[in-house]
Amino acid sequence: PTPSPSNDTDANTTGTPDNPISISDFEFSFDGLAQFSDLITSNFDNKQNRQFISKFQSVVQNTCSSNSDPNLEECSVIVQSVNGQPVANSANARGRHLLPRNLQSFSMSLEYEIVIQATCDQPDCSDANDIATRLYNRVTTDLRQGTDDGTVIHQLQAPPIPIKPLLDRASVTEEFSIFDSSDLASLSIWYPDWSGQSETCKNDGMAPLYMKRSGQFFENSLDECCERFYKDGYTECVGDAGDAGTLLDGFRPNWGNDESKCLNTPETLPGNVRSDPTSWLYPDVESCCERYYNWEFSECVVASGGMLPPPPQTWYVDWVLEKCVKDCDDSSDAQCGGFAHFWDETYSSAAQCCSEQLDHVDRNECTL
């Protein structure tokens, strides 16, 4: 797993001995392998393959996100390979087929990554390991149960994507990588950032080698670390801006909120951002959205107050409506279907979209 600490928008930024600044969010990931057998097809082409991958990602992501654990914030799923072939290098390649053609029955394996963002209950995030382990167990249990009782197959067969015949006799098994929580342990170990001269303590796992070898420079909380190593500058160390100097300007992710958005709030920067601004802050909305919300870049730029340059008009399929719609968000244009997701195949014209994706729909009924 790769932890990625952050702060909620409304997190307390003024520390006290009883309530030190916290790293309230973290991220971890693990790999999954779904093995399908007894799939039936006569001519399963690239278009259907892309539809299948997109639907599979949605099913796994919905299963993960529906878990009621109060510390679960967000799940994302990325299919990395199909039958050993990287999706990024093959799913969009015209004429290259990942699956066999003209066969009655075949097997398929999907390798994917699940990335989970979660919140800590303890101010110093010392419970990150326990929370991540619990979430891993709950999510993998839900996914295994879904494969065992047929829920995954049933959801994959649901319209509007026309791949139901492929799965009529199919079965699926799930395997998951073992969860390694060693990286998360560093979230509860604080050390003085003397080399970075930030006048505070960090818990990013990047302590100098001499500190790691001696083991004499670590504390279990920000409060304890600041009390020991920055007694004269305790208030600044734990996060009280006070007379901390020039405000740091830049855009940061709005984690802990459902909206994909970057914020520029120098007066209320979270403690971890203030102590390491070069790792977290970006000079403009666009670069911040590209770094932290690349799967919803356009939505992030607009929500953050930025301006999108007029893009070339493209079209994609709204599978709920089973129509080709414009990749735009303009209420005055009846053909706009909202911004396309990163997994949506886009086309330069409605005619191309209809012929490539909805050739079974009458041309006059293909668009809004």
Secondary structure, 3 states (H helix, E strand, C coil): CCCCCECCCCCCCCCECCECCCCCEEEEEEEEEEEEEEECCCCCCHHHHHHHHHHHHHHHHHHHHCCCCCCEEEEEEEEEEECCEEHHHHCCCCCCCCCCCCCCCEEEEEEEEEEEEEECCCCCCCCHHHHHHHHHHHHHHHHHHHHHCCHHHHHHHCCCCCCHHHHCCCEEEEEECCCCCHHHHHHHCEEECCCCCCCCEECCCCCCHHHHHHCCCCECCHHHHHHHHCHHHHHHHHCCCCCCCCCCCCEEECCCCCCCCEECCHHHCCHHHHHCHHHHCECCHHHHHHHHCHHHHHHHHHHCCCCCCCCCCCEEEECCCCEEEECECCCCCCCECECCCCCCCCECCHHHHHHHHCCCCCHHHCEC
